[in-house]
Amino acid sequence: MLPGTDLAELAVTESPRSSHGRVRMARVLVTLGLIATAANLLEDVTSTWSAVYLRDSLGTGAVVAGFGFIALQAAQTVGRFAGDGLVTRFGDRAVAQVGASLALVGMSLALVFPTPVTTIVAFGMVGA
């Protein structure tokens, strides 16, 4: 979301029918759409291709290759159970920012240090 903007504040302070209100609303919607697309792409690619990447690119066996998917799904499960409590305690923005940062750091580690262990941990960080 745009810095300093809140959807409730936008709805109250500016009419969506004014040209400035429409431009701001369009920017907010485009920003939210890009965030959702990036999150969906990262999750889908990780869940679909993690085993193939671990097996073919990093040379692991079939059993170890499955751990990438397991790490992703286990972290997602824990995140979904803990998510409401975290949002209540810290706020939705803070939780979203930490989650995005975890995914960024995790995938960066996997690219910089392409080993099976760092890659499996990175997939877990994406899941969180």
N, CA, C and O atoms as CSV, one atom per row, in Angstrom:
chain,resi,resn,atom,element,x,y,z
A,1,MET,N,N,0.831,-1.163,0.000
A,1,MET,CA,C,0.000,0.000,0.000
A,1,MET,C,C,0.881,1.233,0.000
A,1,MET,O,O,2.040,1.184,0.412
A,2,LEU,N,N,0.335,2.309,-0.455
A,2,LEU,CA,C,1.086,3.539,-0.529
A,2,LEU,C,C,1.399,4.046,0.868
A,2,LEU,O,O,0.562,3.958,1.766
A,3,PRO,N,N,2.588,4.569,1.052
A,3,PRO,CA,C,2.953,5.075,2.378
A,3,PRO,C,C,1.986,6.164,2.825
A,3,PRO,O,O,1.684,7.094,2.077
A,4,GLY,N,N,1.514,6.032,4.043
A,4,GLY,CA,C,0.647,7.043,4.611
A,4,GLY,C,C,-0.800,6.973,4.167
A,4,GLY,O,O,-1.587,7.861,4.496
A,5,THR,N,N,-1.174,5.925,3.418
A,5,THR,CA,C,-2.562,5.814,3.000
A,5,THR,C,C,-3.213,4.643,3.693
A,5,THR,O,O,-2.579,3.632,3.995
A,6,ASP,N,N,-4.478,4.808,3.931
A,6,ASP,CA,C,-5.276,3.769,4.538
A,6,ASP,C,C,-6.566,3.707,3.723
A,6,ASP,O,O,-7.138,4.749,3.400
A,7,LEU,N,N,-7.030,2.512,3.387
A,7,LEU,CA,C,-8.215,2.416,2.540
A,7,LEU,C,C,-9.421,3.078,3.187
A,7,LEU,O,O,-10.202,3.735,2.500
A,8,ALA,N,N,-9.589,2.917,4.512
A,8,ALA,CA,C,-10.717,3.550,5.191
A,8,ALA,C,C,-10.588,5.066,5.127
A,8,ALA,O,O,-11.571,5.774,4.906
A,9,GLU,N,N,-9.377,5.551,5.321
A,9,GLU,CA,C,-9.140,6.989,5.253
A,9,GLU,C,C,-9.413,7.504,3.848
A,9,GLU,O,O,-10.003,8.572,3.682
A,10,LEU,N,N,-8.991,6.760,2.842
A,10,LEU,CA,C,-9.208,7.146,1.457
A,10,LEU,C,C,-10.693,7.208,1.145
A,10,LEU,O,O,-11.152,8.134,0.476
A,11,ALA,N,N,-11.440,6.236,1.621
A,11,ALA,CA,C,-12.871,6.197,1.349
A,11,ALA,C,C,-13.603,7.354,2.011
A,11,ALA,O,O,-14.589,7.857,1.471
A,12,VAL,N,N,-13.130,7.780,3.174
A,12,VAL,CA,C,-13.809,8.832,3.912
A,12,VAL,C,C,-13.395,10.215,3.417
A,12,VAL,O,O,-14.236,11.105,3.296
A,13,THR,N,N,-12.111,10.401,3.131
A,13,THR,CA,C,-11.615,11.742,2.845
A,13,THR,C,C,-11.807,12.183,1.407
A,13,THR,O,O,-11.897,13.382,1.143
A,14,GLU,N,N,-11.871,11.250,0.474
A,14,GLU,CA,C,-11.976,11.661,-0.915
A,14,GLU,C,C,-13.052,10.861,-1.616
A,14,GLU,O,O,-13.184,9.651,-1.427
A,15,SER,N,N,-13.800,11.550,-2.411
A,15,SER,CA,C,-14.821,10.874,-3.190
A,15,SER,C,C,-14.156,10.142,-4.350
A,15,SER,O,O,-13.333,10.723,-5.058
A,16,PRO,N,N,-14.512,8.847,-4.553
A,16,PRO,CA,C,-13.920,8.125,-5.680
A,16,PRO,C,C,-14.328,8.708,-7.023
A,16,PRO,O,O,-13.751,8.353,-8.051
A,17,ARG,N,N,-15.330,9.611,-7.028
A,17,ARG,CA,C,-15.794,10.192,-8.282
A,17,ARG,C,C,-14.940,11.384,-8.713
A,17,ARG,O,O,-14.953,11.765,-9.883
A,18,SER,N,N,-14.198,11.972,-7.772
A,18,SER,CA,C,-13.318,13.069,-8.174
A,18,SER,C,C,-12.118,12.486,-8.908
A,18,SER,O,O,-11.757,11.328,-8.694
A,19,SER,N,N,-11.504,13.279,-9.766
A,19,SER,CA,C,-10.385,12.750,-10.549
A,19,SER,C,C,-9.214,12.387,-9.646
A,19,SER,O,O,-8.548,11.377,-9.876
A,20,HIS,N,N,-8.953,13.195,-8.624
A,20,HIS,CA,C,-7.860,12.875,-7.694
A,20,HIS,C,C,-8.180,11.604,-6.910
A,20,HIS,O,O,-7.306,10.764,-6.693
A,21,GLY,N,N,-9.432,11.471,-6.489
A,21,GLY,CA,C,-9.849,10.267,-5.757
A,21,GLY,C,C,-9.738,9.017,-6.611
A,21,GLY,O,O,-9.341,7.964,-6.113
A,22,ARG,N,N,-10.082,9.114,-7.888
A,22,ARG,CA,C,-9.973,7.964,-8.790
A,22,ARG,C,C,-8.530,7.559,-9.029
A,22,ARG,O,O,-8.206,6.373,-9.093
A,23,VAL,N,N,-7.669,8.556,-9.161
A,23,VAL,CA,C,-6.246,8.269,-9.380
A,23,VAL,C,C,-5.661,7.579,-8.150
A,23,VAL,O,O,-4.939,6.591,-8.278
A,24,ARG,N,N,-5.969,8.093,-6.968
A,24,ARG,CA,C,-5.468,7.468,-5.738
A,24,ARG,C,C,-6.018,6.061,-5.578
A,24,ARG,O,O,-5.280,5.146,-5.213
A,25,MET,N,N,-7.311,5.877,-5.847
A,25,MET,CA,C,-7.923,4.555,-5.735
A,25,MET,C,C,-7.285,3.594,-6.734
A,25,MET,O,O,-7.036,2.435,-6.404
A,26,ALA,N,N,-7.021,4.059,-7.936
A,26,ALA,CA,C,-6.376,3.211,-8.946
A,26,ALA,C,C,-4.973,2.826,-8.501
A,26,ALA,O,O,-4.563,1.680,-8.682
A,27,ARG,N,N,-4.229,3.768,-7.920
A,27,ARG,CA,C,-2.876,3.458,-7.438
A,27,ARG,C,C,-2.920,2.425,-6.316
A,27,ARG,O,O,-2.096,1.510,-6.280
A,28,VAL,N,N,-3.868,2.566,-5.410
A,28,VAL,CA,C,-4.005,1.607,-4.313
A,28,VAL,C,C,-4.347,0.228,-4.869
A,28,VAL,O,O,-3.757,-0.771,-4.457
A,29,LEU,N,N,-5.288,0.169,-5.793
A,29,LEU,CA,C,-5.691,-1.124,-6.366
A,29,LEU,C,C,-4.564,-1.773,-7.157
A,29,LEU,O,O,-4.369,-2.985,-7.071
A,30,VAL,N,N,-3.825,-0.990,-7.921
A,30,VAL,CA,C,-2.691,-1.532,-8.672
A,30,VAL,C,C,-1.623,-2.056,-7.709
A,30,VAL,O,O,-1.057,-3.127,-7.927
A,31,THR,N,N,-1.353,-1.303,-6.654
A,31,THR,CA,C,-0.365,-1.736,-5.665
A,31,THR,C,C,-0.791,-3.039,-5.003
A,31,THR,O,O,0.012,-3.965,-4.887
A,32,LEU,N,N,-2.039,-3.120,-4.570
A,32,LEU,CA,C,-2.538,-4.353,-3.962
A,32,LEU,C,C,-2.506,-5.518,-4.950
A,32,LEU,O,O,-2.178,-6.644,-4.577
A,33,GLY,N,N,-2.843,-5.250,-6.196
A,33,GLY,CA,C,-2.794,-6.290,-7.220
A,33,GLY,C,C,-1.382,-6.812,-7.452
A,33,GLY,O,O,-1.180,-8.016,-7.608
A,34,LEU,N,N,-0.408,-5.911,-7.475
A,34,LEU,CA,C,0.988,-6.330,-7.651
A,34,LEU,C,C,1.489,-7.145,-6.461
A,34,LEU,O,O,2.204,-8.132,-6.636
A,35,ILE,N,N,1.114,-6.733,-5.258
A,35,ILE,CA,C,1.509,-7.491,-4.066
A,35,ILE,C,C,0.896,-8.882,-4.098
A,35,ILE,O,O,1.581,-9.869,-3.829
A,36,ALA,N,N,-0.389,-8.971,-4.423
A,36,ALA,CA,C,-1.062,-10.269,-4.473
A,36,ALA,C,C,-0.480,-11.155,-5.566
A,36,ALA,O,O,-0.318,-12.358,-5.366
A,37,THR,N,N,-0.167,-10.575,-6.712
A,37,THR,CA,C,0.423,-11.346,-7.805
A,37,THR,C,C,1.796,-11.877,-7.425
A,37,THR,O,O,2.106,-13.039,-7.690
A,38,ALA,N,N,2.613,-11.048,-6.812
A,38,ALA,CA,C,3.949,-11.483,-6.400
A,38,ALA,C,C,3.868,-12.599,-5.361
A,38,ALA,O,O,4.606,-13.580,-5.445
A,39,ALA,N,N,2.978,-12.452,-4.388
A,39,ALA,CA,C,2.835,-13.479,-3.354
A,39,ALA,C,C,2.340,-14.788,-3.951
A,39,ALA,O,O,2.847,-15.856,-3.610
A,40,ASN,N,N,1.362,-14.714,-4.831
A,40,ASN,CA,C,0.826,-15.918,-5.461
A,40,ASN,C,C,1.869,-16.588,-6.340
A,40,ASN,O,O,2.002,-17.812,-6.321
A,41,LEU,N,N,2.603,-15.805,-7.102
A,41,LEU,CA,C,3.641,-16.349,-7.975
A,41,LEU,C,C,4.724,-17.053,-7.163
A,41,LEU,O,O,5.143,-18.160,-7.501
A,42,LEU,N,N,5.171,-16.407,-6.097
A,42,LEU,CA,C,6.221,-16.991,-5.265
A,42,LEU,C,C,5.760,-18.293,-4.625
A,42,LEU,O,O,6.500,-19.277,-4.612
A,43,GLU,N,N,4.546,-18.302,-4.096
A,43,GLU,CA,C,4.024,-19.521,-3.471
A,43,GLU,C,C,3.832,-20.633,-4.499
A,43,GLU,O,O,4.188,-21.784,-4.244
A,44,ASP,N,N,3.270,-20.294,-5.658
A,44,ASP,CA,C,2.996,-21.307,-6.673
A,44,ASP,C,C,4.277,-21.899,-7.233
A,44,ASP,O,O,4.388,-23.116,-7.381
A,45,VAL,N,N,5.234,-21.057,-7.543
A,45,VAL,CA,C,6.509,-21.540,-8.082
A,45,VAL,C,C,7.229,-22.418,-7.060
A,45,VAL,O,O,7.789,-23.458,-7.405
A,46,THR,N,N,7.205,-21.987,-5.803
A,46,THR,CA,C,7.878,-22.749,-4.766
A,46,THR,C,C,7.223,-24.108,-4.564
A,46,THR,O,O,7.919,-25.120,-4.477
A,47,SER,N,N,5.904,-24.146,-4.489
A,47,SER,CA,C,5.244,-25.425,-4.250
A,47,SER,C,C,5.314,-26.349,-5.465
A,47,SER,O,O,5.405,-27.568,-5.315
A,48,THR,N,N,5.274,-25.782,-6.648
A,48,THR,CA,C,5.273,-26.603,-7.859
A,48,THR,C,C,6.666,-27.114,-8.224
A,48,THR,O,O,6.814,-28.270,-8.620
A,49,TRP,N,N,7.681,-26.271,-8.097
A,49,TRP,CA,C,8.999,-26.600,-8.627
A,49,TRP,C,C,10.077,-26.884,-7.587
A,49,TRP,O,O,11.221,-27.145,-7.957
A,50,SER,N,N,9.750,-26.841,-6.311
A,50,SER,CA,C,10.793,-27.016,-5.293
A,50,SER,C,C,11.480,-28.369,-5.400
A,50,SER,O,O,12.708,-28.439,-5.341
A,51,ALA,N,N,10.726,-29.427,-5.554
A,51,ALA,CA,C,11.330,-30.762,-5.633
A,51,ALA,C,C,12.167,-30.914,-6.904
A,51,ALA,O,O,13.237,-31.523,-6.881
A,52,VAL,N,N,11.676,-30.363,-7.999
A,52,VAL,CA,C,12.422,-30.452,-9.260
A,52,VAL,C,C,13.740,-29.687,-9.142
A,52,VAL,O,O,14.783,-30.177,-9.575
A,53,TYR,N,N,13.697,-28.502,-8.566
A,53,TYR,CA,C,14.910,-27.704,-8.398
A,53,TYR,C,C,15.917,-28.424,-7.499
A,53,TYR,O,O,17.099,-28.520,-7.830
A,54,LEU,N,N,15.441,-28.926,-6.368
A,54,LEU,CA,C,16.349,-29.620,-5.452
A,54,LEU,C,C,16.953,-30.863,-6.098
A,54,LEU,O,O,18.141,-31.132,-5.923
A,55,ARG,N,N,16.159,-31.616,-6.836
A,55,ARG,CA,C,16.658,-32.848,-7.446
A,55,ARG,C,C,17.544,-32.572,-8.659
A,55,ARG,O,O,18.661,-33.082,-8.741
A,56,ASP,N,N,17.053,-31.771,-9.592
A,56,ASP,CA,C,17.777,-31.593,-10.859
A,56,ASP,C,C,18.919,-30.581,-10.772
A,56,ASP,O,O,20.004,-30.832,-11.296
A,57,SER,N,N,18.689,-29.454,-10.124
A,57,SER,CA,C,19.717,-28.407,-10.081
A,57,SER,C,C,20.718,-28.591,-8.959
A,57,SER,O,O,21.898,-28.280,-9.122
A,58,LEU,N,N,20.255,-29.100,-7.806
A,58,LEU,CA,C,21.156,-29.242,-6.666
A,58,LEU,C,C,21.595,-30.687,-6.441
A,58,LEU,O,O,22.413,-30.955,-5.560
A,59,GLY,N,N,21.065,-31.611,-7.221
A,59,GLY,CA,C,21.527,-32.995,-7.193
A,59,GLY,C,C,21.156,-33.801,-5.966
A,59,GLY,O,O,21.882,-34.724,-5.597
A,60,THR,N,N,20.051,-33.480,-5.328
A,60,THR,CA,C,19.638,-34.266,-4.165
A,60,THR,C,C,18.871,-35.503,-4.614
A,60,THR,O,O,18.457,-35.607,-5.768
A,61,GLY,N,N,18.690,-36.424,-3.700
A,61,GLY,CA,C,17.866,-37.593,-3.973
A,61,GLY,C,C,16.390,-37.228,-3.885
A,61,GLY,O,O,16.033,-36.121,-3.482
A,62,ALA,N,N,15.551,-38.162,-4.262
A,62,ALA,CA,C,14.110,-37.909,-4.284
A,62,ALA,C,C,13.556,-37.598,-2.895
A,62,ALA,O,O,12.665,-36.759,-2.758
A,63,VAL,N,N,14.067,-38.256,-1.882
A,63,VAL,CA,C,13.564,-38.028,-0.525
A,63,VAL,C,C,13.892,-36.607,-0.064
A,63,VAL,O,O,13.019,-35.907,0.448
A,64,VAL,N,N,15.125,-36.185,-0.239
A,64,VAL,CA,C,15.527,-34.840,0.183
A,64,VAL,C,C,14.818,-33.790,-0.669
A,64,VAL,O,O,14.478,-32.720,-0.162
A,65,ALA,N,N,14.594,-34.067,-1.928
A,65,ALA,CA,C,13.914,-33.118,-2.814
A,65,ALA,C,C,12.503,-32.818,-2.309
A,65,ALA,O,O,12.022,-31.698,-2.479
A,66,GLY,N,N,11.848,-33.767,-1.710
A,66,GLY,CA,C,10.506,-33.552,-1.173
A,66,GLY,C,C,10.475,-32.654,0.047
A,66,GLY,O,O,9.425,-32.111,0.388
A,67,PHE,N,N,11.615,-32.487,0.712
A,67,PHE,CA,C,11.651,-31.662,1.913
A,67,PHE,C,C,11.390,-30.181,1.624
A,67,PHE,O,O,10.916,-29.462,2.503
A,68,GLY,N,N,11.687,-29.720,0.424
A,68,GLY,CA,C,11.404,-28.328,0.070
A,68,GLY,C,C,9.909,-28.043,0.123
A,68,GLY,O,O,9.477,-27.030,0.674
A,69,PHE,N,N,9.126,-28.946,-0.454
A,69,PHE,CA,C,7.668,-28.804,-0.421
A,69,PHE,C,C,7.146,-28.949,1.004
A,69,PHE,O,O,6.253,-28.213,1.421
A,70,ILE,N,N,7.702,-29.893,1.743
A,70,ILE,CA,C,7.271,-30.098,3.127
A,70,ILE,C,C,7.571,-28.860,3.970
A,70,ILE,O,O,6.739,-28.458,4.784
A,71,ALA,N,N,8.732,-28.256,3.792
A,71,ALA,CA,C,9.079,-27.047,4.546
A,71,ALA,C,C,8.111,-25.912,4.232
A,71,ALA,O,O,7.661,-25.206,5.135
A,72,LEU,N,N,7.792,-25.742,2.956
A,72,LEU,CA,C,6.849,-24.703,2.553
A,72,LEU,C,C,5.489,-24.928,3.197
A,72,LEU,O,O,4.927,-24.010,3.795
A,73,GLN,N,N,4.961,-26.131,3.083
A,73,GLN,CA,C,3.623,-26.412,3.593
A,73,GLN,C,C,3.564,-26.377,5.119
A,73,GLN,O,O,2.579,-25.908,5.690
A,74,ALA,N,N,4.602,-26.866,5.777
A,74,ALA,CA,C,4.624,-26.841,7.243
A,74,ALA,C,C,4.648,-25.397,7.753
A,74,ALA,O,O,3.933,-25.059,8.696
A,75,ALA,N,N,5.466,-24.553,7.135
A,75,ALA,CA,C,5.535,-23.153,7.557
A,75,ALA,C,C,4.222,-22.428,7.268
A,75,ALA,O,O,3.799,-21.580,8.054
A,76,GLN,N,N,3.580,-22.751,6.157
A,76,GLN,CA,C,2.283,-22.145,5.859
A,76,GLN,C,C,1.239,-22.556,6.893
A,76,GLN,O,O,0.433,-21.734,7.330
A,77,THR,N,N,1.256,-23.809,7.277
A,77,THR,CA,C,0.303,-24.286,8.272
A,77,THR,C,C,0.502,-23.576,9.607
A,77,THR,O,O,-0.463,-23.117,10.218
A,78,VAL,N,N,1.740,-23.486,10.055
A,78,VAL,CA,C,2.029,-22.788,11.304
A,78,VAL,C,C,1.630,-21.319,11.187
A,78,VAL,O,O,1.050,-20.757,12.115
A,79,GLY,N,N,1.935,-20.704,10.061
A,79,GLY,CA,C,1.579,-19.303,9.853
A,79,GLY,C,C,0.082,-19.072,9.862
A,79,GLY,O,O,-0.387,-18.054,10.372
A,80,ARG,N,N,-0.665,-19.995,9.312
A,80,ARG,CA,C,-2.125,-19.825,9.300
A,80,ARG,C,C,-2.728,-20.011,10.682
A,80,ARG,O,O,-3.697,-19.338,11.033
A,81,PHE,N,N,-2.168,-20.910,11.463
A,81,PHE,CA,C,-2.665,-21.073,12.828
A,81,PHE,C,C,-2.281,-19.886,13.704
A,81,PHE,O,O,-3.066,-19.469,14.555
A,82,ALA,N,N,-1.095,-19.343,13.509
A,82,ALA,CA,C,-0.611,-18.249,14.349
A,82,ALA,C,C,-0.964,-16.872,13.797
A,82,ALA,O,O,-0.843,-15.873,14.508
A,83,GLY,N,N,-1.397,-16.806,12.542
A,83,GLY,CA,C,-1.582,-15.526,11.864
A,83,GLY,C,C,-2.549,-14.573,12.542
A,83,GLY,O,O,-2.239,-13.390,12.682
A,84,ASP,N,N,-3.708,-15.049,12.965
A,84,ASP,CA,C,-4.682,-14.152,13.584
A,84,ASP,C,C,-4.143,-13.542,14.872
A,84,ASP,O,O,-4.316,-12.350,15.127
A,85,GLY,N,N,-3.495,-14.363,15.672
A,85,GLY,CA,C,-2.917,-13.847,16.912
A,85,GLY,C,C,-1.823,-12.825,16.656
A,85,GLY,O,O,-1.725,-11.820,17.359
A,86,LEU,N,N,-0.998,-13.086,15.646
A,86,LEU,CA,C,0.073,-12.143,15.306
A,86,LEU,C,C,-0.489,-10.823,14.793
A,86,LEU,O,O,0.001,-9.753,15.151
A,87,VAL,N,N,-1.514,-10.903,13.958
A,87,VAL,CA,C,-2.130,-9.679,13.427
A,87,VAL,C,C,-2.792,-8.891,14.548
A,87,VAL,O,O,-2.708,-7.663,14.578
A,88,THR,N,N,-3.448,-9.585,15.466
A,88,THR,CA,C,-4.077,-8.895,16.593
A,88,THR,C,C,-3.032,-8.200,17.457
A,88,THR,O,O,-3.245,-7.077,17.914
A,89,ARG,N,N,-1.925,-8.856,17.675
A,89,ARG,CA,C,-0.899,-8.306,18.571
A,89,ARG,C,C,-0.059,-7.208,17.916
A,89,ARG,O,O,0.212,-6.178,18.534
A,90,PHE,N,N,0.357,-7.434,16.647
A,90,PHE,CA,C,1.312,-6.525,16.010
A,90,PHE,C,C,0.711,-5.673,14.892
A,90,PHE,O,O,1.321,-4.683,14.486
A,91,GLY,N,N,-0.446,-6.026,14.397
A,91,GLY,CA,C,-1.066,-5.280,13.303
A,91,GLY,C,C,-0.817,-5.943,11.964
A,91,GLY,O,O,0.173,-6.650,11.774
A,92,ASP,N,N,-1.731,-5.703,11.044
A,92,ASP,CA,C,-1.642,-6.370,9.748
A,92,ASP,C,C,-0.465,-5.903,8.908
A,92,ASP,O,O,0.146,-6.707,8.203
A,93,ARG,N,N,-0.139,-4.630,8.970
A,93,ARG,CA,C,0.996,-4.125,8.181
A,93,ARG,C,C,2.311,-4.727,8.639
A,93,ARG,O,O,3.132,-5.145,7.823
A,94,ALA,N,N,2.506,-4.769,9.953
A,94,ALA,CA,C,3.765,-5.312,10.479
A,94,ALA,C,C,3.905,-6.788,10.112
A,94,ALA,O,O,4.986,-7.229,9.722
A,95,VAL,N,N,2.831,-7.543,10.233
A,95,VAL,CA,C,2.886,-8.969,9.898
A,95,VAL,C,C,3.153,-9.161,8.407
A,95,VAL,O,O,3.941,-10.026,8.025
A,96,ALA,N,N,2.509,-8.369,7.572
A,96,ALA,CA,C,2.736,-8.471,6.126
A,96,ALA,C,C,4.170,-8.089,5.764
A,96,ALA,O,O,4.793,-8.736,4.923
A,97,GLN,N,N,4.689,-7.044,6.395
A,97,GLN,CA,C,6.056,-6.622,6.106
A,97,GLN,C,C,7.075,-7.665,6.556
A,97,GLN,O,O,8.044,-7.930,5.844
A,98,VAL,N,N,6.867,-8.249,7.715
A,98,VAL,CA,C,7.782,-9.287,8.190
A,98,VAL,C,C,7.693,-10.518,7.288
A,98,VAL,O,O,8.714,-11.121,6.961
A,99,GLY,N,N,6.486,-10.890,6.890
A,99,GLY,CA,C,6.329,-12.040,5.998
A,99,GLY,C,C,7.014,-11.826,4.653
A,99,GLY,O,O,7.690,-12.721,4.146
A,100,ALA,N,N,6.842,-10.658,4.086
A,100,ALA,CA,C,7.502,-10.353,2.809
A,100,ALA,C,C,9.018,-10.319,2.977
A,100,ALA,O,O,9.754,-10.773,2.101
A,101,SER,N,N,9.476,-9.786,4.088
A,101,SER,CA,C,10.922,-9.745,4.347
A,101,SER,C,C,11.491,-11.145,4.515
A,101,SER,O,O,12.578,-11.441,4.019
A,102,LEU,N,N,10.760,-12.007,5.212
A,102,LEU,CA,C,11.209,-13.396,5.354
A,102,LEU,C,C,11.356,-14.068,3.994
A,102,LEU,O,O,12.353,-14.740,3.730
A,103,ALA,N,N,10.368,-13.884,3.143
A,103,ALA,CA,C,10.427,-14.490,1.805
A,103,ALA,C,C,11.596,-13.922,1.006
A,103,ALA,O,O,12.305,-14.670,0.332
A,104,LEU,N,N,11.801,-12.621,1.074
A,104,LEU,CA,C,12.900,-11.989,0.345
A,104,LEU,C,C,14.248,-12.485,0.838
A,104,LEU,O,O,15.104,-12.852,0.034
A,105,VAL,N,N,14.445,-12.499,2.140
A,105,VAL,CA,C,15.716,-12.961,2.709
A,105,VAL,C,C,15.920,-14.448,2.404
A,105,VAL,O,O,17.019,-14.862,2.034
A,106,GLY,N,N,14.880,-15.235,2.555
A,106,GLY,CA,C,15.001,-16.667,2.296
A,106,GLY,C,C,15.402,-16.974,0.868
A,106,GLY,O,O,16.332,-17.745,0.629
A,107,MET,N,N,14.703,-16.373,-0.083
A,107,MET,CA,C,15.027,-16.646,-1.481
A,107,MET,C,C,16.385,-16.063,-1.865
A,107,MET,O,O,17.077,-16.622,-2.716
A,108,SER,N,N,16.771,-14.955,-1.252
A,108,SER,CA,C,18.103,-14.396,-1.503
A,108,SER,C,C,19.184,-15.348,-1.010
A,108,SER,O,O,20.188,-15.563,-1.690
A,109,LEU,N,N,18.976,-15.919,0.178
A,109,LEU,CA,C,19.932,-16.901,0.696
A,109,LEU,C,C,20.028,-18.114,-0.223
A,109,LEU,O,O,21.119,-18.625,-0.477
A,110,ALA,N,N,18.883,-18.567,-0.717
A,110,ALA,CA,C,18.885,-19.729,-1.609
A,110,ALA,C,C,19.636,-19.442,-2.908
A,110,ALA,O,O,20.280,-20.332,-3.463
A,111,LEU,N,N,19.554,-18.213,-3.390
A,111,LEU,CA,C,20.258,-17.863,-4.623
A,111,LEU,C,C,21.750,-17.638,-4.394
A,111,LEU,O,O,22.575,-18.006,-5.230
A,112,VAL,N,N,22.088,-17.037,-3.267
A,112,VAL,CA,C,23.493,-16.757,-2.978
A,112,VAL,C,C,24.234,-18.019,-2.543
A,112,VAL,O,O,25.388,-18.231,-2.918
A,113,PHE,N,N,23.565,-18.851,-1.751
A,113,PHE,CA,C,24.153,-20.106,-1.264
A,113,PHE,C,C,23.288,-21.275,-1.722
A,113,PHE,O,O,22.484,-21.784,-0.941
A,114,PRO,N,N,23.436,-21.711,-2.978
A,114,PRO,CA,C,22.550,-22.754,-3.517
A,114,PRO,C,C,22.925,-24.161,-3.025
A,114,PRO,O,O,23.444,-24.981,-3.782
A,115,THR,N,N,22.654,-24.411,-1.766
A,115,THR,CA,C,22.852,-25.749,-1.203
A,115,THR,C,C,21.490,-26.305,-0.823
A,115,THR,O,O,20.547,-25.536,-0.635
A,116,PRO,N,N,21.364,-27.607,-0.706
A,116,PRO,CA,C,20.069,-28.173,-0.324
A,116,PRO,C,C,19.539,-27.621,0.999
A,116,PRO,O,O,18.349,-27.328,1.111
A,117,VAL,N,N,20.400,-27.478,1.991
A,117,VAL,CA,C,19.936,-27.009,3.307
A,117,VAL,C,C,19.414,-25.579,3.229
A,117,VAL,O,O,18.316,-25.303,3.713
A,118,THR,N,N,20.177,-24.658,2.630
A,118,THR,CA,C,19.721,-23.272,2.552
A,118,THR,C,C,18.464,-23.148,1.699
A,118,THR,O,O,17.600,-22.318,1.981
A,119,THR,N,N,18.361,-23.959,0.672
A,119,THR,CA,C,17.188,-23.903,-0.191
A,119,THR,C,C,15.948,-24.405,0.537
A,119,THR,O,O,14.876,-23.814,0.405
A,120,ILE,N,N,16.075,-25.473,1.295
A,120,ILE,CA,C,14.931,-25.987,2.056
A,120,ILE,C,C,14.507,-24.976,3.120
A,120,ILE,O,O,13.313,-24.749,3.317
A,121,VAL,N,N,15.464,-24.376,3.797
A,121,VAL,CA,C,15.155,-23.338,4.778
A,121,VAL,C,C,14.484,-22.149,4.089
A,121,VAL,O,O,13.543,-21.570,4.632
A,122,ALA,N,N,14.960,-21.784,2.904
A,122,ALA,CA,C,14.377,-20.672,2.156
A,122,ALA,C,C,12.935,-20.965,1.798
A,122,ALA,O,O,12.084,-20.081,1.901
A,123,PHE,N,N,12.641,-22.182,1.381
A,123,PHE,CA,C,11.249,-22.529,1.050
A,123,PHE,C,C,10.372,-22.462,2.296
A,123,PHE,O,O,9.203,-22.085,2.212
A,124,GLY,N,N,10.922,-22.821,3.437
A,124,GLY,CA,C,10.184,-22.669,4.687
A,124,GLY,C,C,9.925,-21.214,5.010
A,124,GLY,O,O,8.848,-20.868,5.495
A,125,MET,N,N,10.896,-20.360,4.750
A,125,MET,CA,C,10.726,-18.931,5.008
A,125,MET,C,C,9.668,-18.329,4.085
A,125,MET,O,O,8.923,-17.438,4.492
A,126,VAL,N,N,9.603,-18.808,2.858
A,126,VAL,CA,C,8.552,-18.346,1.933
A,126,VAL,C,C,7.181,-18.775,2.465
A,126,VAL,O,O,6.220,-18.008,2.409
A,127,GLY,N,N,7.103,-19.979,2.969
A,127,GLY,CA,C,5.845,-20.471,3.515
A,127,GLY,C,C,5.367,-19.699,4.727
A,127,GLY,O,O,4.165,-19.554,4.951
A,128,ALA,N,N,6.310,-19.206,5.503
A,128,ALA,CA,C,5.932,-18.457,6.709
A,128,ALA,C,C,5.330,-17.126,6.324
A,128,ALA,O,O,4.947,-16.346,7.196
